[in-house]
């Protein structure tokens, strides 16, 4: 009915999970958002002290690729907006 979902690696701009594993995860940042402020607070409470990142005024969060799996493991929903642009 909805078709098959995209693999997680494709959602964040990679062709395969192997490409993620061979990339430098410590430098690769991904832009994510949360559905509401409550989920955002829960995510920040989990992420603080575990991962580095940034939060923009628009509500977008820049987190390392490794943080995505950790958030998913905790059952914290998020939306991947894409790779962060290096400045």
C-alpha positions in Angstrom: 0.0 0.0 0.0 2.7 2.5 1.0 5.5 0.8 -0.9 8.7 -0.3 0.7 10.5 2.1 3.0 13.9 3.5 2.1 16.8 1.9 3.9 18.1 4.1 6.8 21.4 4.7 4.9 19.5 6.2 1.9 17.5 8.5 4.2 20.7 10.1 5.4 22.3 10.4 2.0 24.5 7.2 1.7 24.1 4.4 -0.8 24.7 1.7 1.7 25.4 1.0 5.4 29.0 0.0 4.4 29.5 3.6 3.1 28.5 4.9 6.5 30.8 2.5 8.3 33.8 3.5 6.2 33.1 7.2 6.5 34.5 9.2 9.4 31.5 9.2 11.7 33.1 11.6 14.2 33.2 14.3 11.5 30.0 13.6 9.7 27.1 15.6 11.1 23.4 15.0 10.2 20.6 17.5 10.5 17.5 16.2 12.4 14.3 17.6 13.9 11.8 16.4 16.4 8.0 16.4 16.2 7.5 18.5 19.3 9.1 20.1 22.3 8.6 17.2 24.7 10.3 14.8 22.3 13.1 17.3 21.8 13.6 17.7 25.6 13.8 13.9 26.0 16.3 13.6 23.1 18.5 16.4 24.5 18.5 14.9 27.9 19.7 11.6 26.4 22.2 13.2 24.0 23.9 15.6 26.5 27.2 14.1 27.7 27.1 11.3 25.1 27.5 13.2 21.8 28.5 16.6 20.5 26.1 18.6 18.5 24.4 22.0 17.9 20.9 23.3 18.0 19.8 26.1 15.6 17.2 28.7 16.4 15.0 27.1 13.8 14.9 23.9 15.9 17.2 21.8 13.7 19.8 19.7 15.5 23.2 18.8 14.1 24.3 15.5 15.5 26.9 12.9 14.5 25.8 9.8 12.6 26.4 7.6 15.6 23.8 9.6 17.6 21.0 8.5 15.2 21.3 4.9 16.1 21.5 5.7 19.8 18.3 7.8 19.5 16.5 5.0 17.7 17.7 2.5 20.3 16.1 4.7 23.0 12.8 4.9 21.0 13.1 8.6 20.5 11.5 9.5 17.2 13.2 12.0 14.9 13.2 13.2 11.3 16.3 13.2 9.2 16.6 16.4 7.2 19.9 15.6 5.6 23.6 15.9 5.8 24.9 19.0 7.5 26.7 21.4 5.2 30.3 22.0 6.2 31.0 25.7 6.8 
